[in-house]
Amino acid sequence: MKHYTLSKGSLLLHYFENLKNDFDLNKSIYELNDKILNLETIFQDKIENELHNFVPSLHAIEFDEILKKLLIINYLENSQVFPLQMLDVNKTIEDFCRLLRNFLISESKPIWLWIKNPNSFLAKGSLKKFIAVLRKITNETKLLRVFIVSDDFLDIAYEPEDIENTVLIYNEIQQLPPYDIF
């Protein structure tokens, strides 16, 4: 859920920060600031005759200010807008994976993604889909390492190359050997 907010370190904030140099956005901000200047002139004209020692002024809006103070992210489902608190994680897996992929490509640094007890927040079909997309991102970028910690059984596709990357943690910690040993 944290990555769907505009808080520091979130994937969504990173995505929007990468739009800072977008031509269309900057053009719109410039036009908005032009309107603010017009509004300032109207304020000044309105008080000019009555308040001789005061001059109202409005400050220009900057991209960072829009992100911090004006931009509100909602959740869209079936053409209905809902607050993020009503977010259905199962329906936003593709968006999360796109945000993650964009982050990996723009930063070009390896990251570790820890997923704790995915059965507690993802439906079985969503988990399979999520793992498949993460596997694809991992293979394409070579920058993602996924760690899944679960207290219960996970019904996910398990490939032979996954075996040597598996660590079993119970009373002891055991690294499984390569598949060809079996």
Disulfide bonds with the S-S distance in Angstrom:
none
